[in-house]
Amino acid sequence: MPAPPPLRLPKLRFPLDTPRLRLRLPRPGDAATIARWFRDRGVTRPIGIWSDYTLEDAEEFVRRARTRFRRGEGLQLVVILRGDGRLIGGVGLTELNPLKLEAHIGYWIGREHWAHGYAREAASAVLDLAFRRVRLHRAHTGVFPFNPRSAAVLRRLGFVEEGRERRSYRIGARWVDSIRFGLLADEFRPYAPDRARRKG
Ligand SMILES: CC(C)(COP(=O)(O)OP(=O)(O)OC[C@H]1O[C@@H](n2cnc3c(N)ncnc32)[C@H](O)[C@@H]1OP(=O)(O)O)[C@@H](O)C(=O)NCCC(=O)NCCS
């Protein structure tokens, strides 16, 4: 069977605004802020970064994100608080698979801003784009067992646990499992502000 043509992102316009957030492409000037948030291992370990994260790593991340977006290969956006313009996180849609019409979603929020619903709001905007504009059929991601917060974000968006990749990531001398989550387009439950969080 001939390989299908690569799945490319359609022409997308940014920034993308949600009730409280602005999602936009990272700029070189964002690297220092990203590197600062990534000093926190509570942010980097759950996304599979085990070593120290430097300013140069962040600069390289920004360069790559911009190149990949230009080529239509994937999306890495930064999350900005619309209220004060601060960069508080990131959200990405990568590993576009033309056969399965699926992609991987990833996200992080700086610890100071956890528990305001920002991850769900940002991920929801990117999933909306993935299903309505890119016309994907599925989204997927993996969560470590020590990350119940992320599992909660995913479940609220409609993701379903689909299995466990046993001892699939190495942390130092240890192997850890990764729990697979998947979301079909018609299962997606977009973010809607909670009553108690409306002011946030
Ligand atoms: C996971 C992460 C993105 C969540 O960000 P956030 O903005 O705090 O997420 P939200 O506020 O949208 O939702 C957090 C959910 O976790 C729940 N939660 C918080 N602490 C929890 C805990 N200890 N156990 C279980 N659920 C918990 C909250 O109740 C909330 O669920 P709800 O909306 O149903 O009430 C953030 O903690 C983070 O960046 N962690 C490091 C990077 C990471 O894990 N990325 C994802 C990799 S798969």
The ligand as an SDF file (V2000), in Angstrom:
LIG
                    3D

 48 50  0  0  0  0  0  0  0  0999 V2000
   -0.9310   18.8560   34.6970 C   0  0  0  0  0  0  0  0  0  0  0  0
   -1.0060   20.3840   34.6100 C   0  0  0  0  0  0  0  0  0  0  0  0
   -0.7880   20.7900   33.1690 C   0  0  0  0  0  0  0  0  0  0  0  0
   -2.3790   20.8130   35.1120 C   0  0  0  0  0  0  0  0  0  0  0  0
   -2.4720   22.2200   34.9560 O   0  0  0  0  0  0  0  0  0  0  0  0
   -3.6450   23.0530   35.6640 P   0  0  0  0  0  0  0  0  0  0  0  0
   -3.7810   24.3390   34.9350 O   0  0  0  0  0  0  0  0  0  0  0  0
   -3.4090   23.0710   37.1130 O   0  0  0  0  0  0  0  0  0  0  0  0
   -4.8760   22.0890   35.3180 O   0  0  0  0  0  0  0  0  0  0  0  0
   -6.4050   22.4220   35.5080 P   0  0  0  0  0  0  0  0  0  0  0  0
   -6.5390   23.4660   36.5780 O   0  0  0  0  0  0  0  0  0  0  0  0
   -6.9960   22.6590   34.1620 O   0  0  0  0  0  0  0  0  0  0  0  0
   -6.9860   21.0430   36.0460 O   0  0  0  0  0  0  0  0  0  0  0  0
   -6.3570   20.3710   37.1170 C   0  0  0  0  0  0  0  0  0  0  0  0
   -7.2360   19.2280   37.5290 C   0  0  0  0  0  0  0  0  0  0  0  0
   -6.4930   18.3870   38.4150 O   0  0  0  0  0  0  0  0  0  0  0  0
   -7.2650   18.1600   39.5730 C   0  0  0  0  0  0  0  0  0  0  0  0
   -6.2950   17.9110   40.6260 N   0  0  0  0  0  0  0  0  0  0  0  0
   -5.5080   18.7860   41.2580 C   0  0  0  0  0  0  0  0  0  0  0  0
   -4.7110   18.1440   42.1320 N   0  0  0  0  0  0  0  0  0  0  0  0
   -5.0050   16.8410   42.0240 C   0  0  0  0  0  0  0  0  0  0  0  0
   -4.5220   15.6590   42.6470 C   0  0  0  0  0  0  0  0  0  0  0  0
   -3.5620   15.7100   43.5430 N   0  0  0  0  0  0  0  0  0  0  0  0
   -5.0670   14.4830   42.2720 N   0  0  0  0  0  0  0  0  0  0  0  0
   -6.0220   14.4110   41.3340 C   0  0  0  0  0  0  0  0  0  0  0  0
   -6.5270   15.4920   40.7030 N   0  0  0  0  0  0  0  0  0  0  0  0
   -6.0110   16.6930   41.0530 C   0  0  0  0  0  0  0  0  0  0  0  0
   -8.0720   19.4070   39.7410 C   0  0  0  0  0  0  0  0  0  0  0  0
   -9.1750   19.1900   40.5780 O   0  0  0  0  0  0  0  0  0  0  0  0
   -8.4610   19.6990   38.2950 C   0  0  0  0  0  0  0  0  0  0  0  0
   -9.5160   18.8500   37.8850 O   0  0  0  0  0  0  0  0  0  0  0  0
  -11.0310   19.4530   37.8420 P   0  0  0  0  0  0  0  0  0  0  0  0
  -11.0320   20.5180   36.7980 O   0  0  0  0  0  0  0  0  0  0  0  0
  -11.8340   18.2500   37.4390 O   0  0  0  0  0  0  0  0  0  0  0  0
  -11.3040   19.9650   39.2110 O   0  0  0  0  0  0  0  0  0  0  0  0
    0.0720   21.0640   35.5100 C   0  0  0  0  0  0  0  0  0  0  0  0
   -0.0030   20.5170   36.7950 O   0  0  0  0  0  0  0  0  0  0  0  0
    1.4770   20.8750   34.9410 C   0  0  0  0  0  0  0  0  0  0  0  0
    1.9220   21.6600   34.1250 O   0  0  0  0  0  0  0  0  0  0  0  0
    2.1550   19.8210   35.3790 N   0  0  0  0  0  0  0  0  0  0  0  0
    3.4940   19.5500   34.8550 C   0  0  0  0  0  0  0  0  0  0  0  0
    3.4930   19.2530   33.3600 C   0  0  0  0  0  0  0  0  0  0  0  0
    2.5080   18.1630   32.9940 C   0  0  0  0  0  0  0  0  0  0  0  0
    2.1700   17.3140   33.8040 O   0  0  0  0  0  0  0  0  0  0  0  0
    2.0510   18.1710   31.7390 N   0  0  0  0  0  0  0  0  0  0  0  0
    1.1650   17.1350   31.2510 C   0  0  0  0  0  0  0  0  0  0  0  0
    1.9510   15.9260   30.8960 C   0  0  0  0  0  0  0  0  0  0  0  0
    0.8890   14.5560   30.4840 S   0  0  0  0  0  0  0  0  0  0  0  0
  1  2  1  0
  2  3  1  0
  2  4  1  0
  2 36  1  0
  4  5  1  0
  5  6  1  0
  6  7  2  0
  6  8  1  0
  6  9  1  0
  9 10  1  0
 10 11  2  0
 10 12  1  0
 10 13  1  0
 13 14  1  0
 14 15  1  0
 15 16  1  0
 15 30  1  0
 16 17  1  0
 17 18  1  0
 17 28  1  0
 18 19  1  0
 18 27  1  0
 19 20  2  0
 20 21  1  0
 21 22  1  0
 21 27  2  0
 22 23  1  0
 22 24  2  0
 24 25  1  0
 25 26  2  0
 26 27  1  0
 28 29  1  0
 28 30  1  0
 30 31  1  0
 31 32  1  0
 32 33  2  0
 32 34  1  0
 32 35  1  0
 36 37  1  0
 36 38  1  0
 38 39  2  0
 38 40  1  0
 40 41  1  0
 41 42  1  0
 42 43  1  0
 43 44  2  0
 43 45  1  0
 45 46  1  0
 46 47  1  0
 47 48  1  0
M  END
$$$$
